[in-house]
Amino acid sequence: MQQNRSFLGASIKLALLGAATTMTLAAPQAMAADDDTVERIEVTGSRIKRTDMETTVPITTLTREDIAQTGAINVADILNSSPVSIAASDQSNSAFSTTTVGLNTTALRNLGQSRTLVLVNGRRFVSGVDPSTGYAVDLNAIPTSMIERIDILKSASSAVYGSDAVAGVVNIITRSDFDGVEISAQAGVAGEGDRKTKTISITSGKDWSGGNAWVSLGYDDDDGIKATDRDFSSQDLAVYLDDDGNEYIDALYSSYPPQGRVNGYNADGTPFTADGRFNRASYRQLVTPLERKYAAAGLTQEINDDVSFFTEINWNTTKTKDSTIEPTPLDVVNDIWLQDRNGSGGMSINSPLVPDALRNALAADGISNLNETTFVRRLVEFGARSTDLERDTVRIATGVDWQINDEWANQTYLTWGRTDQFQENGGQMNIERAALALDVMDDGNGNLVCVNEDARLQGCVPLNLFGEGTVSQDAVDYVRAPAKATG
């Protein structure tokens, strides 16, 4: 809550994405009060002008001093220091995702990022989330160097702002009177000697009679942490029950092993045992690496005693670096032959790709085609599933504030914003080519080739999934399918 002497009651600006005009009328008690004692109270989350400081809406304020003491380089880190704010997506909990990785969003009381409204100076900010994922402001786009305070409304404010404020409102107030030059640099490293971080920002501003202008530039770099860099995350864990029904915690492995698993056997025909399982955590990130560059600028100017003009500009780009999860788990029967979708594909146990030991074991079990059983494998030869993602955000807000008289005030403004997302994913495979590469024959000279002649002309080579390290680089190159997406 901020107090400024004035003849007006408390006010808040109504924010609308696009063009907006707001007019408010002073409360009756303000009109009756003594002009010499009336104070203007700005209350985040209320459009009603009032002279009393009481409000039923609980507000938590994080001041600039609070922000400086945390040493945080990101608005998300600042909000996470408040017990009412929960990280919806951050560098830790989005590490397993291939679409929201690198995002920093907030959710009041854990009610969801799309139900928490984030404002900047009382006005809406452009979403930084892919449209197919939802709506949320990416806090990476807001520079911490220009934050004066953060007001957090901890109760539902949908009556004022709409359904995206069901959980509450986070209103980020920027500095409006910056004068001089400020250079800030910070470097850090975790106690284990990893997760190196560095940040530098330069802010310059100038005050003059009735106006202020500022510009802020910054760069952040966070190396992140691999799951194997910490003992507690180097292995997936799960809760189990012993024979007496007591719970205990032990390692959790994947049954999609690098050597393949067919009907209880390793794909080379040897018995499948617990030692052949796969540790997914060995490829995962505990904290996603993130690089951020940003620029922001603002201008305020009084046109006369009653009218003032403002402009805000934000530009930000964030990039994830080497964000990985474990290689693709392939279910050959359902992913390639599509048996769960009435597919007609399969592989006879007499295929020249099937090792003799496995062929004999399956024949003894009464299995003549691999589509009759389980056939899974971890595609280690294709490398980790990687996500290289870049988000560019631009936002402009400009408008005019007009103090019409002691009873009326008007704010008219226009906001425009755009977020572009560019994403590349590695470690994926083309299932149509994989089906062609699994259908092989002997060419009569002791060489295995793809049955389909057209596929051979396009570079098809046999895809040998029967054993660890059996997939050739030529097969990887033929079957690999890098994925790209923009939004």
Steps between C-alpha positions, in 0.01 A plus 500: 500500500646836400389843622520824299338825610219607268137614488399159367408175676672165445524386135609212287523480124278259310714290266373365169711330231463730204350851524338595829333804654414517870305765691454486877293706743617594846323336794245723679712520815787643296278787385406580856851488642716799576712583194803563719497151655388276214769262377516301177536128568592274207375149571598224260192307390238769549362753253307687768631837620492517880660699780517233768790256509293200602438222251366146533747383235820357657809644331862390534761750383856412408706819505814582305700442819349152533595425140858618550545280808400183312768548234248363248569560132149408385154619604398136542768450766370805683141380499603153613626659821137580588311210662181583308667471158580163341719449193268372228784446251863562580843364416450204734145376458489545121825312434308189386277696262579561134257792459511709820869453574671827589181679606478684831136550600320534831179363650351652814399233753582237236173566315666504159693749293201580276301605809767738632500841335838673465491875439776754444407841641138385513491404132494156340814344357520280192491123559828317461343153473433310180129545414440123502634488858292781651552856619760630744753782520859380464675686783829475309373795293489745793838648611556499877723808492202732443260352757391737777272252677271203441145498634341157540121480542442172673123484449294443189467812285296363211222755563746774405729334246325189369550125526878517467509663847313224686809423707601864542715767342871570489561868420861590422566872548805644323712794608365829363759747629835338416776757456861411426682187390497167680720204407439169672701179460470173684655155475426187695579133528336217695673350800586193293688717251238484223202706385702806420286809454587848387303813433572858402260791454544865411225749574506869417232758573441873507258716696385840382220735587183299454661196338731203518655257251703184555661214309611164640710229330589164650646154446457187717655156463422193711690175435239286674559166671492144367309245704813287537680793666305436822474177695130547573408532131756277329255209518120487471345388829161350584307379804452123521325262739677204658338163573362637828342806337763744625613781274861544395681710241718344234632567153258519208620387158342495157420167334582652159868400492768594243541134401127454433252272674284238324252283695715481812828463312769744410474570127815294442323194648656494846268512804391851606598577860476801731862585419397580144261782591561865412560802726310790342645756741843462339380722210279749683548859614440599859507869401466600135781722363366839392641805325312831502548838333267793551448870438234727644422869491243739644392861468262715704424864427255746651323693225342732756390482863218261418622296202804273472630264232681167544669235284649161595702271272626148578711260291627166622650183356563179693673185382525156653838330463549124488168421663477120486297206620563127450505349149169403341331188645384308192209253508564330165172307496277802561713799390618353168269211415200675661348184645301704755342679201419187296829514313602216272879521535732267680816292469528126464738333741671367186610852401878511448512782760378270781792331684492119512483492879193724504337313209536168681369641830194656335427187298507300823241744642275450198565845350546522123475877447632780719170689475358228728713601796682791667787666315641817660836674486675819612640687198833594658673514162273795405625701796302679767174667417609861490313830491661814364244773550506875448226745600494863388258739670417858407248718683407867464259699717422870454224726622379816669390563860251786548397631842173654383399652835478407866238234423602349166817354352556343159771272365516407132773270374595249235703183555644270235705189561638201315688186604671283237613149592749299294560140603720216377482150646759226455495128566176437307438236234290467183278196561421445130869478418556283806241251368679487164839456668370206707377316189826349367628211289827338394611637160655163409852613581468475876398865540180618665307766308156660526232311308343815355704603195378862503602527865847368415537775240420752775771362728314229691728265693402226749402621848637236735335539842614159630770578753681793657686725257375308195345800319746629239561869440364461146175364645483788749549752219223338293244465779576814703231770479599838647186686605445873468213715622423871498223689670 
